[in-house]
């Protein structure tokens, strides 16, 4: 009994150390989205001039499994993400919608001319209000939407080949069944 | 030496006079001073999602500026502080609040330290009481008593 009492502080230390060790592996900048499994927000955004795809509203996305990608011409990681999005749209046939977040229209169009346009429709969110409705805080962000129009997954930061293969593509395949 | 003293006085005076810089821009402020004061107080409770240790009143991030503008619009539209906070929590989660709400998931956070203090304090108090309550050492036998007196007397 006595001996057990002496071991107790050591056990407490091990428990706390294990807890902190797990905490260290988590990135505090990744805030879990409050919108997972909730319907996507209602919005209607104007088209991006000179690109030739329509603007974007909630009703356009309803009924399809799709990705909604929040991008901007001023967003540096978006540049590395765009080739992956292009391949997704062309080779995998995934439907992509874009929200051009807090961008000047000419700059947004120039960005897409340089890096390619993978989106079926693009809404320009000039003042960032729709972004707040989506809980956006770091561009790029990508949302996976199911047929019922619910947000099923949120990718914060650029899609990497790894997150694509381990999370996004399997989820899209599962939702498309 | 004189110069150094003078510099110290100037530095202390400057630190006392300087107000913490607010990130809220004059152009963002509401014309009505009471509403503006309400907006600034409310801003102190909202965490900037980009620089997470700053509230939106202090943060220079563009998202914080958008949120400052948004809460001012909502205040002008007649919404209560709670309605505005609920709006943001729906979109960004509890993380958007500077003080985590008290609910089962955060009980450990809010009450854990006090509980730990009470538990360990009680343990220490019990242990201390047990020590003072330990039985007094047995009385000396008569011959031991005599020897002790002899030793003490020899000393003096």
Interface residues (C-beta under 8 A of the other chain):
Chain A: X28 X29 X31 X32 X33 X34 X35 X41 X102 X127 X128 X129 X131 X132 X133 X134 X135 X137 X138
Chain B: X49 X50 X52 X62 X63 X66 X67 X70 X89 X90 X91 X92 X93 X94 X95
